[in-house]
């Protein structure tokens, strides 16, 4: 009997492969950095090399692949990968032609959600919704124990929920999308607006702002940074309320390093705002937890397909 599975996550700068056994124990990992302007053929070659290394001497049941794109799950075609500028990439077909076993492909946030549901902060409930702030903000939805993908593979795309019709223009063309506020991009935009308004911050002039930089600014008493993060947490709370009003999920899971670093300061704002905007007692029995599996979650989720 085949006993092993491999999951590979394609990120913006790396490929991460994970080998698990039948009990979901991680047996081995392989990480490869991706060069700028890499071709799809080269990426497929790198995926193949990771598979060959992790599967050496073992019988592999299947390979799962996480990609930063909405995916037509049955065909394994990724619609659009903004980080690479690629459209309609038939990952399933391309990888299967190289490795000779069945390959499943899905969106990276969907798979992070699946991993949290089965192995992390989602254990113990039958329905949940995840929010993953990053460059933008992604989301995933589990209902009745199953991952909800939607007809076009776009279910859970919470980043383009409009939370302010008069807000900033989003890259999607709408105004006031959630990710124009609750994301790294949104933070930088709000920081720039504060600078133009002649406010002060220790982060002004810093080119590559990390979560650690933001945390240090908060700790130092940077009022501008504190106001931005509190505002973002409030907007996230509104988005949580909207999701709970629509779906009635039992648990909300929030990712993003800054929410881990400042969980005691920001999560109460999210919870209070969500409770304020949820219908009736909609939030009464809904847990809001931080994710547990970190950056390995998409690759882990890929092993669970």
C-alpha positions as CSV (number, residue, x, y, z in Angstrom):
1,X,0.0,0.0,0.0
2,X,1.2,3.5,-0.8
3,X,2.0,5.3,2.4
4,X,3.5,8.6,1.6
5,X,2.4,12.0,0.1
6,X,4.3,15.1,-1.0
7,X,3.0,18.7,-0.9
8,X,4.8,21.5,-2.6
9,X,4.1,25.2,-2.2
10,X,5.0,27.7,-4.9
11,X,5.5,31.1,-3.3
12,X,6.8,34.4,-4.7
13,X,10.4,33.6,-4.0
14,X,10.6,29.9,-3.1
15,X,9.4,26.4,-3.5
16,X,8.8,24.4,-0.4
17,X,8.3,20.6,-0.5
18,X,7.1,18.5,2.5
19,X,7.0,14.7,2.7
20,X,4.4,13.1,5.2
21,X,3.4,9.6,6.2
22,X,0.0,8.2,6.6
23,X,-0.3,9.7,10.1
24,X,0.6,13.2,8.7
25,X,4.0,13.2,10.4
26,X,6.5,15.4,8.5
27,X,9.4,13.1,7.5
28,X,11.4,15.5,5.2
29,X,11.5,18.9,3.7
30,X,13.1,20.6,0.8
31,X,13.3,24.4,0.0
32,X,14.5,26.0,-3.2
33,X,14.9,29.7,-3.8
34,X,13.3,31.0,-7.1
35,X,15.2,33.4,-9.2
36,X,13.5,36.5,-10.7
37,X,12.1,36.2,-14.2
38,X,12.1,32.4,-14.0
39,X,10.2,30.6,-16.7
40,X,7.3,28.2,-16.2
41,X,9.4,25.3,-17.7
42,X,12.2,26.0,-15.1
43,X,9.6,26.0,-12.3
44,X,8.3,22.7,-13.4
45,X,11.8,21.3,-13.5
46,X,12.4,22.6,-9.9
47,X,9.2,21.0,-8.7
48,X,10.2,17.7,-10.3
49,X,13.6,17.9,-8.6
50,X,12.0,18.4,-5.2
51,X,9.7,15.5,-5.9
52,X,12.5,13.2,-6.9
53,X,14.6,14.1,-3.9
54,X,11.8,13.7,-1.4
55,X,10.4,10.5,-2.9
56,X,13.7,8.7,-3.2
57,X,13.2,5.0,-2.4
58,X,9.6,5.6,-1.4
59,X,6.2,4.8,-2.9
60,X,4.3,8.1,-3.2
61,X,0.5,8.0,-3.3
62,X,0.0,11.5,-4.7
63,X,1.5,14.9,-5.1
64,X,-0.3,18.1,-4.0
65,X,0.6,21.5,-5.3
66,X,-0.2,24.9,-3.8
67,X,-0.1,27.9,-6.1
68,X,-0.8,31.7,-5.6
69,X,-3.8,31.8,-7.9
70,X,-7.4,30.8,-8.2
71,X,-7.5,27.2,-9.6
72,X,-9.9,25.2,-11.7
73,X,-9.6,22.3,-9.4
74,X,-10.7,19.5,-11.7
75,X,-8.3,20.5,-14.5
76,X,-5.6,21.8,-12.3
77,X,-5.3,25.0,-14.3
78,X,-4.2,28.1,-12.4
79,X,-6.0,31.2,-13.7
80,X,-3.5,34.0,-12.9
81,X,-0.3,34.2,-10.8
82,X,0.3,37.9,-10.3
83,X,3.8,37.3,-8.8
84,X,4.9,35.8,-12.1
85,X,2.5,37.4,-14.6
86,X,1.4,33.9,-15.8
87,X,-2.1,33.1,-16.9
88,X,-4.0,29.8,-17.5
89,X,-1.1,27.5,-16.5
90,X,-2.0,23.8,-16.6
91,X,0.1,22.8,-13.6
92,X,-1.6,19.4,-13.2
93,X,-0.8,18.3,-16.7
94,X,2.7,19.7,-16.8
95,X,3.7,18.1,-13.4
96,X,2.1,14.8,-14.1
97,X,4.0,14.5,-17.3
98,X,7.2,14.7,-15.3
99,X,6.5,12.7,-12.2
100,X,4.1,10.0,-13.4
101,X,1.7,10.1,-10.5
102,X,-1.6,11.8,-9.8
103,X,-1.2,15.5,-9.0
104,X,-3.8,17.8,-7.3
105,X,-3.5,21.6,-7.5
106,X,-5.2,24.3,-5.5
107,X,-4.9,27.8,-4.3
108,X,-2.3,28.4,-1.5
109,X,-4.7,30.0,0.9
110,X,-7.3,27.3,0.4
111,X,-4.6,24.8,1.3
112,X,-3.4,26.7,4.3
113,X,-7.0,26.8,5.4
114,X,-7.4,23.0,4.9
115,X,-4.2,22.4,6.9
116,X,-5.4,24.6,9.8
117,X,-8.7,22.8,9.8
118,X,-7.3,19.3,10.0
119,X,-4.0,19.9,11.8
120,X,-4.0,23.3,13.4
121,X,-6.2,26.0,14.9
122,X,-9.3,24.6,13.2
123,X,-9.4,21.2,14.8
124,X,-12.6,20.5,16.6
125,X,-15.1,22.5,14.5
126,X,-17.1,21.7,11.4
127,X,-16.9,25.2,9.8
128,X,-14.4,28.0,9.7
129,X,-13.2,31.0,7.8
130,X,-9.6,32.2,7.5
131,X,-8.1,35.6,7.0
132,X,-4.4,35.8,5.9
133,X,-3.1,39.4,5.6
134,X,0.0,39.7,3.6
135,X,0.8,41.8,0.5
136,X,-2.9,41.5,0.0
137,X,-5.3,39.5,2.1
138,X,-6.5,36.0,1.3
139,X,-9.2,33.9,2.8
140,X,-10.5,30.3,2.9
141,X,-13.8,28.7,3.8
142,X,-14.6,25.3,5.3
143,X,-18.3,24.3,5.5
144,X,-19.6,21.0,6.8
145,X,-16.0,19.7,6.9
146,X,-15.3,20.5,3.3
147,X,-13.2,23.2,1.6
148,X,-15.5,25.5,-0.4
149,X,-13.9,26.4,-3.8
150,X,-16.9,27.9,-5.7
151,X,-17.8,27.3,-9.3
152,X,-14.8,29.3,-10.6
153,X,-12.4,28.5,-7.8
154,X,-12.7,31.9,-6.3
155,X,-14.7,31.2,-3.1
156,X,-13.1,32.8,-0.1
157,X,-11.5,35.7,-1.9
158,X,-12.2,38.0,1.0
159,X,-9.7,40.6,-0.1
160,X,-12.1,42.2,-2.5
161,X,-15.0,42.6,-0.2
162,X,-15.8,46.3,-0.3
163,X,-15.6,47.8,3.2
164,X,-15.5,51.5,2.1
165,X,-17.2,52.5,-1.1
166,X,-15.4,55.9,-1.0
167,X,-12.0,54.3,-0.2
168,X,-8.8,53.9,-2.0
169,X,-8.7,52.4,-5.5
170,X,-7.8,48.7,-5.5
171,X,-5.6,47.0,-8.1
172,X,-8.8,45.1,-9.1
173,X,-10.4,48.4,-10.2
174,X,-12.9,48.7,-7.3
175,X,-12.7,51.3,-4.5
176,X,-12.4,50.4,-0.8
177,X,-11.6,46.7,-1.0
178,X,-10.6,45.1,2.3
179,X,-7.0,44.6,1.0
180,X,-6.6,48.3,0.4
181,X,-6.6,48.6,4.2
182,X,-5.9,45.3,5.9
183,X,-2.6,44.3,4.2
184,X,1.0,45.2,3.9
185,X,0.1,47.3,0.9
186,X,-2.6,49.0,2.9
187,X,-0.3,49.7,5.8
188,X,2.2,51.4,3.5
189,X,-0.5,53.5,1.8
190,X,-1.9,54.6,5.2
191,X,1.7,55.4,6.4
192,X,2.3,57.5,3.3
193,X,-1.0,59.4,3.9
194,X,0.1,60.1,7.4
195,X,3.4,61.5,6.1
196,X,1.6,63.8,3.7
197,X,-0.5,65.0,6.6
198,X,2.7,66.0,8.4
199,X,2.4,63.4,11.1
200,X,5.5,61.7,12.5
201,X,6.7,58.1,12.5
202,X,9.9,56.2,13.0
203,X,9.1,54.3,9.8
204,X,9.1,57.3,7.5
205,X,11.9,56.9,4.9
206,X,12.3,53.2,5.6
207,X,12.3,51.3,2.2
208,X,11.6,47.7,3.2
209,X,9.3,47.7,6.2
210,X,9.0,44.3,7.9
211,X,6.6,43.1,10.6
212,X,9.4,43.3,13.1
213,X,9.9,47.0,12.2
214,X,6.2,47.7,12.7
215,X,6.3,45.8,16.0
216,X,9.3,47.8,17.2
217,X,7.6,51.1,16.2
218,X,4.5,50.1,18.2
219,X,6.7,49.2,21.2
220,X,8.5,52.5,21.0
221,X,5.2,54.4,21.3
222,X,4.9,55.4,17.6
223,X,1.5,57.0,17.6
224,X,1.1,56.9,13.8
225,X,1.8,53.2,13.6
226,X,-0.5,52.5,16.6
227,X,-3.3,54.4,15.0
228,X,-2.9,52.6,11.6
229,X,-2.8,49.1,13.2
230,X,-5.8,49.8,15.4
231,X,-7.7,51.1,12.4
232,X,-6.8,48.0,10.4
233,X,-7.9,45.8,13.2
234,X,-11.2,47.5,13.4
235,X,-11.8,47.1,9.6
236,X,-10.8,43.4,9.9
237,X,-13.4,43.1,12.7
238,X,-16.0,44.5,10.3
239,X,-15.0,41.9,7.7
240,X,-15.2,39.1,10.3
241,X,-18.7,40.2,11.2
242,X,-19.8,40.3,7.5
243,X,-18.4,36.8,7.0
244,X,-20.1,35.4,10.1
245,X,-23.4,37.1,9.2
246,X,-23.2,35.4,5.8
247,X,-21.8,32.0,6.6
248,X,-22.5,31.3,10.3
249,X,-19.1,29.6,10.7
250,X,-18.1,28.4,14.1
251,X,-14.5,29.7,14.1
252,X,-12.5,32.5,12.5
253,X,-8.7,32.0,12.1
254,X,-6.4,35.0,11.5
255,X,-2.9,34.8,10.1
256,X,-0.2,37.4,9.6
257,X,2.9,37.9,11.7
258,X,1.8,41.3,13.1
259,X,-1.3,39.7,14.7
260,X,0.9,37.2,16.4
261,X,3.4,39.8,17.6
262,X,0.6,42.1,18.9
263,X,-2.1,39.6,19.7
264,X,-2.9,41.1,23.1
265,X,-3.3,44.5,21.6
266,X,-5.0,43.9,18.2
267,X,-7.2,40.8,18.6
268,X,-9.4,42.4,21.3
269,X,-10.1,45.2,18.7
270,X,-11.0,42.6,16.1
271,X,-13.3,40.8,18.5
272,X,-15.0,43.9,19.9
273,X,-15.7,45.3,16.4
274,X,-16.9,42.0,15.0
275,X,-19.3,41.6,18.0
276,X,-20.6,45.2,17.4
277,X,-21.4,44.6,13.7
278,X,-22.6,41.0,13.8
279,X,-26.3,40.4,13.6
280,X,-27.9,39.7,16.9
281,X,-25.7,37.4,19.0
282,X,-23.9,36.2,15.8
283,X,-20.5,36.2,17.4
284,X,-21.5,34.7,20.8
285,X,-20.2,31.2,20.1
286,X,-17.7,32.1,17.5
287,X,-14.0,31.7,18.4
288,X,-11.4,34.0,16.8
289,X,-8.0,32.4,16.9
290,X,-4.6,32.9,15.4
291,X,-3.3,30.4,12.9
292,X,-0.9,27.7,14.2
293,X,0.9,26.2,11.3
294,X,2.8,29.3,9.9
295,X,4.4,29.4,6.5
296,X,4.4,25.7,6.0
297,X,0.6,25.5,6.0
298,X,0.1,25.6,2.2
299,X,2.5,22.7,1.6
300,X,1.0,20.8,4.5
301,X,-2.5,21.4,3.0
302,X,-1.3,20.2,-0.3
303,X,-0.5,16.8,1.2
304,X,-4.1,16.5,2.4
305,X,-5.8,16.8,-1.0
